Amino acid sequence: MKLVVVSAGLSVPSSTRLLADRLAAAVGRHTPVDVQVVEVRELAVEIAHAFTNGFPGKALAAAQDAVTTADGLVVVTPVFSASYSGLFKSFFDLLDKEALAGTPVLIAATGGTARHSLVLDHALRPLFSYLKAVVAPTGVYAASEDWGAEGLDDRVERAAAELSALMAGAAAARPAKPATADAFEVVPFAERLAALAPTAPPRAREDARTQG
C-alpha cells in the first residue's frame, strides 16, 4: 500500500519533518507500505501560481496526484497563531473537495508549547472531516519539550496502529477491479459474420437439393 506523508515544515531540518518521519516509520512497522514524502515548502511558488492562474505546475500536480491516490496519509504542520500554517492549508485548498473522500488520515502537528495541542481537534480534524477523509482517532502533537520525553513514542505508535488498521479496512472494502479484456473470449471476425448471415428456410433448402 502507498503511504503519502505531507510535511509543511519551513526549515531544514525541521521538527515537523522529524515527526513526519517518525510516524511513517511507525506505520511501516505495523503494515508494509511504500512511503512518499511531499514537502509543501518546496511547492510554495507553484501553490501561489495555482491560486492566481488556476493551473498547477508540474511538481504541484505530481504532489496532488500522489495525495489523492494514496492508501493513507500522514499530514504534519507546524502551528502558527494557534492553527495550521497557511502554506499547509493552501495546499489542501487546491484539492477537489471530494478528492480525499474515504482516505485514512493521521493528523499531527508541532509547536513551541503544549498549549497549542488543541490545534489537532480544533483545526486539523475539522479540516479533514470537511474533506470527507477518515481521520484516525489519535492525533499526535509534539511540543519542544516532548522530544526525548516519555509519552511521545507511545502516542506515535498508537496513532500509527490506528492508521494501519484504517488502511487495511479501506483496502478490504475496495471493490474488485473489473475483468480485463484478456478474460473475454475472442471470436474471429469470419465467425461473427457467418452468424449474421440469413439462414434459408427448410422448404428452400429441400428445393435446392431436388433441383440438384
GIDASUL-V736431 format. One record per helix or strand of 3 or more residues. SS is the DSSP state (A for helix, B for strand). FROM is the first residue (numbers start at 0). TO is the last residue. If there is no record, write none. Layout:
ss,from,to
SS,FROM,TO
SS,FROM,TO
This chain:
ss,from,to
B,1,6
A,14,29
B,33,38
A,39,52
A,57,67
B,71,79
A,85,92
B,103,110
A,113,129
B,139,142
A,143,145
A,151,172
A,180,182
A,188,195
A,201,210
